[in-house]
Amino acid sequence: MTPTGVPGLVETVEAHGETTLVVDPARIVETCTHLRDAEGFNVLVDVSGVDYLGWGTKDVAGYIGTPAGRDLNATGSQGFQRVPDPKPKRFAVVYHLLKVADEPERLRLEAWLDDGEEIDSVVRVWPAADWFEREVYDMVGIGFRGHPYLVRILMPEDWEGHPLRKDYPVGGEPVRFSGEA
């Protein structure tokens, strides 16, 4: 069942056995509050950040995995290139919600951002968002306005860059060991 009357809704996408609501990032708090209070999505399962730098350019092959695995002989897999559909902006912040009820229901929210754009924190809607948002900030570099303590959570405070960005340099970083002088 797809929620109706969701504030900030841009688009509803039904794909791969799940419902995704693409929402206006400027209205994310309003959207999440509505989904919690009016629609009953009472658990925030995860918040993740995705970098689509280079997506949709030539020589990018894509495939869709299924619960049974992936078909290596299908178009778009190993050796057969196809250009995936373009994305609206470079980054997506994805919220996975769960309605705990007699018939549990899952919902995926997606908000699109460009480099340097921030999104409002949903910690006041779901306190569990605290560490999820810190992880997205640390690893992808997406800022969350109004977050109570937006600092790195996985990498050392003096670390430069965000390791899950597609333009993060691969290799060349010295390995740090505890007890090193």
N, C-alpha and C positions, 0 to 999 in steps of 0.2 A: 504494500500500500504506500503510495507516494503522498507525503503531507501536502496539504493545500493551504493557500493563504500565507505562505512563508514570506516574511519581509526580506527584501534584498535579493530575492531569487532572480537569477539571470537566465538559467536554463536547467532543465532536468534531463539527465542522461541515464538511460537504461542500457547497461552493457556488462557482459561477463558475469551475469547473475547478480548484479548489485545495482542499487539506485544511487546516483551521484547528483547532488544539488550543487550547481555552480552558483556561487553567491557573490554579491558585491562586497569587496573587502572593507569598504567604508561602513558597512552595516553588519559586520560579523557578530558583534556583541548582541545586537537586536535580534539577529537571526537565531543565534544560539539560545538566547533567553526564550524566544518563542518555541523553539523545538523542545526545550526542556519543560517549560510550563504548560504549553497548550497541546503539544504532541506526545509528551511522555518519554522523550529520549533522555533518560535520567543518568546515563553513564557515558562519560567521555573515555573511550578506550585508548586513543592515541592521537597525537598531533605529529605530523611529519612534514618536512620540507623537501621539495623536489626541484632540481635544477635541470632545465631543458635546453641549456645552451647547445646550439648546433643541431637541435632537433628539426627535422624536416629539410635538412640540407642534403645535397647529393652524396651518395655512397653511404647513407645510414640505413642499414637493414633493420627491420623490426619483425617481431613475432609475438604471438600471444600464447602464454603458457596456460594450461588448463589443469584441473586436479589430476588428470591422467598423464600429465607431462606435456611435452611439445612434440609436434610432428616435424622432424628434421627435413622431411621431403616436401613440406608445404611451402607454397609461395611465400616469400618473405623470410625464409629460414636458410641457413647455410647454403651459400652459393646463388640464391635467387634474391636479388635486391629489389626492394620497393621503398619508395620514399614515404615515410609516415605522414599523417595529416599534421599540418602546422599547429602550434600551440599559440594561444592569444598573447602570452607574455613569457618571460624567461622562467619565473619561479611559480610554483604552486604550493600553497599551504593546505594540507589535507587533514581534515578532522574526521575521525571514525567514531560514530555514536552508536549506542545500543539502548534499546528500549527493553527493560527487564519486565516481562509480563507473562501471562499464560502462553502467549505466542510471541517469543522474543523476535525483535526486528532490528536489523542493522541499517545504518544510513551513513553515507559518505558525503562530506561537504568539501568543496574545493573553492579556494579563493586564489586568483591570479595576481601576481605582483611583478613589477620590473625591478631591476637592480637599484638598490638605494631606497625603494619604497618600504614603508613599515605597515603593520597591521595592528589593530587594537588587541590587547591581551584579553583572553576569556577566563582568566583566573577567578574573577568575581562571579562568573556563571558556574564554572566547574573548578574548584580548587585544585583538582588533580592536574590541571593544565600547567601548573607551576613548573615542574621539572621537564615536561614535554616541550614547552616553549623555550626553556633554557637550552635544551639539547638542539633544537632547530636553530636557535641563535648561534650556538657554539659551532655546530658542524656545517651549517649552510649560510649563516650570516644574515638571516632575516630578523629584523628588529620587531619587538612587540611593545607598542606604546602602552604605558600604564602598568607594565609588569612590576610587581613589588621588589624584585631582586634579580634583574637581568644581567647575570654574569656567567662566565664560562662554567660548565658543569663537568665536562669530560677532558678537555685539554687544559694544560697549565695556563694560568692567567696571562703569562707573557708570550703565549703562542701567537704567531702571525698567520693570518689567513684562516680559511674555513675549509677543512679537509674534504667535505662532500660536494664542493663546487666543482663543476666540470673543468674550470680553468685553473684549479689548484695544481701547482707543480708536482709531478709524480717523481719520487726519488729525490735524492740529494739532501734530505733532512737527516741530521745526525740522530742516532738512536740514543735516548737518555736512559741510563740505568740508575736505580736508587743506590745511594752511597758514593756516587761519582763526585769527585772534587770539582 
